[in-house]
Amino acid sequence: MIKSVYVGIDIGSVSANTVVLDEHRNILEEHYTRTKGEPIEVAWTLLSEIIIKYGMDAVKLVAATGSGGKLIAPIIGASFTNEVIAQAKAIEAYHPDVRTIIEMGGQDAKLIFVEPEGGRIRIEDFQMNSVCAAGTGSFLDQQAYRLGLTIEEFGSLALKSKHPPRVAGRCSVFAKSDMIHLQQIATPDYDIVAGLCYAVARNFKATIGRGKEFLRPVAFQGGVAANLGVRKAFKEVLELSDSEYIVPAHYAS
């Protein structure tokens, strides 16, 4: 019988990600759930299920983070942690050698630089995207829908491409225009989706990472890290070796 568990809930723009840890920081379970416009209801349901499973007395702490975390935390009785700090703390616990964190979710993206300090790590600098969701998870969802693909099919299909075409990544309108042109000249779907994956990586480097040095090792986390095409694109755009590029096992938590 597990006596103590600690719960984290990341309330983002499109999903609620939950993780349950024991007192030794072992991850007991994690779940990705689309909120479909009802983040409070989804967060409450997820927490209720965890309490039923482990028992009220076993849940020692509930922490919320993400774009909706501050709003939802007092409603579900959780403490709130800024998402930049949460990302850095996770790296400190599981990959303390990492120096640069790329995090990409449904509508936001972050670039976080960390440095070792006294056996721990501190946040040296960070940068976030603007209010426009171009080049994030929602952008990829839109393009997958236009091609009649699920987002899972989208990521796997991109790996088939040998020569990804250039596609605009800063604006979904321009991306749609490029996609229509590529379809008109009979470009295979796998090349188009690969082009979109590389567009996301190049856009991130050129805008959020503008003028910044991506210190190695680099970690890629957040929901978009599930997309195999974007994983590959970041590795190649940033010219990273296998040892310099880390996708954490629990990238979405």
PAKOL-290760 format. One record per residue (C-alpha): x, z, y; residue number from 1; residue in one letter. Coordinates in pm, 1 decimal, padded with zeros to 6 digits. Layout:
# PAKOL-290760
        xx        zz        yy  resi  resn
         X         Z         Y   NUM     a
...
END
This chain:
# PAKOL-290760
        xx        zz        yy  resi  resn
   00000.0   00000.0   00000.0     1     m
   00143.5  -00103.6   00338.0     2     i
   00133.9   00195.0   00574.0     3     k
   00230.8   00030.1   00902.3     4     s
   00180.7  -00320.2   01041.3     5     v
   00242.6  -00471.1   01382.7     6     y
   00032.5  -00760.0   01507.9     7     v
   00118.4  -01032.2   01757.0     8     g
  -00136.9  -01278.5   01895.8     9     i
  -00025.9  -01579.4   02099.2    10     d
  -00323.3  -01720.4   02288.9    11     i
  -00234.6  -02068.4   02406.6    12     g
  -00430.1  -02354.9   02558.5    13     s
  -00544.3  -02499.3   02224.7    14     v
  -00469.6  -02237.4   01957.7    15     s
  -00434.6  -01871.3   01871.6    16     a
  -00130.3  -01791.8   01659.4    17     n
  -00123.2  -01458.8   01482.0    18     t
   00160.3  -01286.9   01301.3    19     v
   00166.2  -00960.3   01106.1    20     v
   00495.4  -00774.6   01054.6    21     l
   00592.8  -00460.0   00869.8    22     d
   00814.7  -00186.7   01014.5    23     e
   01127.3  -00378.4   00905.9    24     h
   01026.0  -00695.0   01095.7    25     r
   00942.0  -00878.1   00776.5    26     n
   00667.3  -01131.9   00842.0    27     i
   00379.0  -01055.8   00607.7    28     l
   00156.2  -01340.5   00721.8    29     e
   00101.0  -01586.3   01005.0    30     e
  -00187.6  -01812.2   01100.0    31     h
  -00246.6  -02104.8   01336.0    32     y
  -00607.3  -02134.6   01453.2    33     t
  -00751.3  -02385.7   01700.3    34     r
  -00957.7  -02200.3   01961.8    35     t
  -01187.0  -02494.0   02048.5    36     k
  -01261.3  -02347.7   02391.5    37     g
  -01341.3  -01996.9   02263.4    38     e
  -01011.7  -01803.4   02279.1    39     p
  -01167.6  -01457.4   02319.3    40     i
  -01401.8  -01500.1   02022.6    41     e
  -01123.7  -01643.2   01804.3    42     v
  -00877.1  -01366.1   01897.9    43     a
  -01137.9  -01098.5   01825.7    44     w
  -01223.8  -01252.0   01487.9    45     t
  -00858.2  -01282.8   01385.2    46     l
  -00781.9  -00922.9   01481.0    47     l
  -01094.3  -00797.4   01302.1    48     s
  -00988.0  -00974.1   00982.7    49     e
  -00643.8  -00815.3   01000.1    50     i
  -00790.3  -00467.3   01055.9    51     i
  -01025.3  -00512.1   00760.0    52     i
  -00737.8  -00625.9   00537.8    53     k
  -00481.1  -00357.7   00627.3    54     y
  -00701.1  -00078.5   00761.5    55     g
  -00736.6   00054.5   01116.8    56     m
  -00480.9   00332.7   01064.2    57     d
  -00215.2   00086.6   00943.5    58     a
  -00226.6  -00124.5   01260.2    59     v
   00022.8   00056.3   01482.4    60     k
   00053.1  -00200.6   01759.1    61     l
  -00117.9  -00517.4   01879.9    62     v
   00064.9  -00732.5   02132.5    63     a
  -00070.0  -01043.2   02305.3    64     a
   00118.6  -01323.4   02474.8    65     t
   00059.9  -01682.8   02580.2    66     g
  -00129.0  -01841.4   02868.8    67     s
  -00446.3  -01652.4   02777.4    68     g
  -00278.5  -01332.6   02662.2    69     g
  -00304.6  -01139.2   02988.0    70     k
  -00679.1  -01200.7   03010.2    71     l
  -00752.0  -01122.6   02646.9    72     i
  -00516.3  -00824.1   02595.4    73     a
  -00741.5  -00555.2   02752.3    74     p
  -01048.5  -00697.0   02575.2    75     i
  -00897.3  -00656.1   02228.4    76     i
  -00695.8  -00342.7   02310.3    77     g
  -00355.7  -00510.6   02301.4    78     a
  -00047.6  -00477.9   02518.6    79     s
   00065.2  -00791.2   02702.2    80     f
   00411.4  -00949.6   02683.3    81     t
   00519.5  -01244.0   02898.3    82     n
   00562.6  -01549.5   02675.7    83     e
   00916.0  -01626.6   02798.0    84     v
   01022.4  -01274.3   02705.9    85     i
   00839.8  -01301.0   02372.3    86     a
   01024.5  -01622.9   02285.3    87     q
   01359.5  -01469.5   02375.5    88     a
   01290.5  -01151.5   02177.4    89     k
   01201.0  -01354.8   01869.6    90     a
   01530.2  -01543.6   01893.3    91     i
   01717.2  -01215.8   01940.3    92     e
   01562.5  -01083.0   01618.4    93     a
   01595.3  -01390.8   01395.0    94     y
   01853.0  -01630.2   01545.8    95     h
   02076.2  -01431.6   01785.6    96     p
   02337.3  -01710.1   01793.4    97     d
   02097.0  -01948.7   01975.0    98     v
   02173.8  -02014.0   02342.5    99     r
   01900.9  -02261.6   02439.9   100     t
   01532.3  -02243.9   02345.4   101     i
   01295.7  -02539.9   02367.0   102     i
   00934.8  -02429.1   02331.8   103     e
   00645.7  -02672.9   02337.6   104     m
   00278.1  -02597.5   02291.0   105     g
  -00051.8  -02766.2   02359.7   106     g
  -00025.5  -02790.5   02737.0   107     q
   00298.4  -02626.9   02836.0   108     d
   00667.5  -02653.5   02764.2   109     a
   00955.5  -02420.7   02838.6   110     k
   01332.2  -02433.1   02848.2   111     l
   01494.6  -02091.0   02813.7   112     i
   01864.2  -02008.1   02830.2   113     f
   01985.9  -01682.0   02676.6   114     v
   02321.5  -01506.3   02674.3   115     e
   02463.4  -01224.9   02457.5   116     p
   02493.8  -00889.6   02631.1   117     e
   02584.7  -00561.0   02466.8   118     g
   02476.9  -00661.4   02118.9   119     g
   02149.7  -00804.0   02247.7   120     r
   02054.5  -01116.1   02440.2   121     i
   01929.3  -01152.2   02794.9   122     r
   01744.3  -01434.8   02964.2   123     i
   01991.2  -01620.8   03182.5   124     e
   01748.8  -01881.0   03320.9   125     d
   01425.2  -02059.9   03233.7   126     f
   01220.8  -02357.0   03344.5   127     q
   00859.4  -02457.3   03273.3   128     m
   00659.2  -02776.2   03305.7   129     n
   00409.4  -02844.8   03583.1   130     s
   00032.9  -02819.6   03542.9   131     v
   00026.9  -03173.0   03397.9   132     c
   00017.4  -03168.9   03016.6   133     a
   00191.8  -03506.3   02977.6   134     a
   00466.8  -03480.5   02719.7   135     g
   00323.5  -03176.8   02538.2   136     t
   00109.5  -03118.9   02230.8   137     g
  -00213.3  -03231.2   02395.4   138     s
  -00043.8  -03553.3   02504.3   139     f
   00051.7  -03625.3   02143.2   140     l
  -00298.1  -03533.9   02021.6   141     d
  -00446.5  -03788.6   02264.2   142     q
  -00214.9  -04065.6   02150.5   143     q
  -00274.8  -03987.9   01781.7   144     a
  -00650.4  -04010.2   01841.6   145     y
  -00608.7  -04348.1   02012.1   146     r
  -00426.5  -04476.0   01704.7   147     l
  -00681.4  -04331.1   01464.1   148     g
  -00432.1  -04083.0   01316.9   149     l
  -00435.2  -03710.2   01257.3   150     t
  -00149.8  -03528.9   01431.6   151     i
  -00000.9  -03454.4   01087.9   152     e
  -00001.5  -03824.8   00995.1   153     e
   00142.4  -03903.2   01337.2   154     f
   00453.6  -03688.5   01287.0   155     g
   00528.6  -03809.4   00935.0   156     s
   00468.6  -04175.5   01020.0   157     l
   00725.8  -04162.2   01299.9   158     a
   01002.3  -04098.8   01047.8   159     l
   00959.6  -04452.0   00908.6   160     k
   01074.9  -04612.7   01232.2   161     s
   01427.0  -04753.3   01261.2   162     k
   01402.0  -04888.2   01616.7   163     h
   01154.9  -04687.2   01830.8   164     p
   01039.5  -04882.7   02139.2   165     p
   01045.7  -04736.3   02490.3   166     r
   00717.4  -04568.6   02582.0   167     v
   00634.2  -04384.8   02905.6   168     a
   00626.0  -04010.5   02844.4   169     g
   00557.5  -03871.7   03190.6   170     r
   00197.1  -03986.1   03216.7   171     c
  -00069.3  -04040.4   02951.8   172     s
  -00210.8  -04331.6   03152.9   173     v
   00122.6  -04514.8   03149.5   174     f
   00170.4  -04426.6   02781.5   175     a
  -00168.8  -04581.9   02700.5   176     k
  -00069.3  -04897.7   02887.1   177     s
   00256.1  -04920.4   02691.4   178     d
   00075.3  -04860.3   02363.4   179     m
  -00177.8  -05137.0   02433.2   180     i
   00105.2  -05377.4   02510.4   181     h
   00292.0  -05282.6   02191.1   182     l
  -00022.6  -05328.8   01983.5   183     q
  -00082.8  -05668.2   02142.0   184     q
   00258.5  -05786.9   02027.5   185     i
   00191.6  -05654.7   01673.8   186     a
   00429.4  -05358.5   01687.3   187     t
   00386.4  -05144.6   01371.0   188     p
   00210.6  -04811.4   01421.1   189     d
   00512.8  -04622.7   01290.4   190     y
   00729.0  -04771.0   01566.3   191     d
   00469.5  -04688.4   01832.3   192     i
   00436.2  -04324.8   01726.3   193     v
   00813.3  -04288.8   01700.8   194     a
   00839.0  -04430.4   02053.1   195     g
   00595.4  -04162.3   02171.5   196     l
   00798.5  -03887.0   02001.9   197     c
   01116.6  -04004.8   02171.3   198     y
   00928.0  -04033.5   02500.7   199     a
   00836.3  -03663.1   02475.4   200     v
   01197.5  -03562.7   02409.2   201     a
   01339.3  -03782.5   02686.9   202     r
   01074.1  -03662.5   02932.1   203     n
   01156.8  -03298.8   02854.8   204     f
   01527.9  -03357.3   02907.3   205     k
   01477.1  -03554.1   03229.5   206     a
   01222.3  -03323.7   03394.2   207     t
   01230.6  -02967.2   03264.7   208     i
   01597.4  -02995.8   03165.2   209     g
   01704.3  -03193.4   03470.0   210     r
   02056.3  -03096.0   03572.3   211     g
   02076.8  -02834.1   03297.2   212     k
   02331.6  -02813.6   03017.7   213     e
   02169.5  -02755.7   02679.7   214     f
   02410.3  -02496.7   02540.6   215     l
   02447.2  -02497.8   02162.2   216     r
   02294.3  -02389.7   01928.3   217     p
   01950.0  -02511.0   02039.1   218     v
   01624.7  -02381.4   01887.9   219     a
   01302.5  -02583.4   01891.4   220     f
   00986.9  -02375.5   01855.0   221     q
   00618.3  -02374.8   01941.5   222     g
   00333.0  -02566.3   01780.4   223     g
   00483.8  -02909.8   01849.7   224     v
   00783.1  -02817.1   01631.6   225     a
   00551.7  -02892.4   01338.0   226     a
   00573.7  -03260.9   01434.1   227     n
   00856.0  -03409.4   01226.7   228     l
   00888.8  -03707.5   01459.5   229     g
   00942.5  -03490.6   01767.1   230     v
   01189.4  -03272.8   01575.5   231     r
   01399.7  -03578.4   01498.4   232     k
   01365.9  -03713.8   01852.2   233     a
   01495.2  -03394.3   02014.3   234     f
   01790.7  -03380.2   01778.4   235     k
   01894.0  -03736.8   01861.5   236     e
   01813.7  -03732.0   02234.9   237     v
   02016.3  -03411.8   02280.4   238     l
   02286.2  -03540.4   02041.3   239     e
   02283.1  -03227.1   01825.5   240     l
   02447.8  -03181.7   01487.4   241     s
   02271.6  -03003.6   01200.8   242     d
   02455.8  -02679.4   01278.4   243     s
   02363.6  -02699.9   01648.9   244     e
   01990.5  -02751.8   01594.7   245     y
   01757.5  -02483.6   01460.5   246     i
   01386.1  -02507.8   01390.0   247     v
   01291.6  -02149.5   01294.2   248     p
   01093.2  -02101.7   00976.9   249     a
   00820.6  -01933.3   01181.6   250     h
   00842.4  -02171.9   01478.5   251     y
   00473.9  -02138.0   01572.5   252     a
   00465.0  -01757.8   01570.8   253     s
END
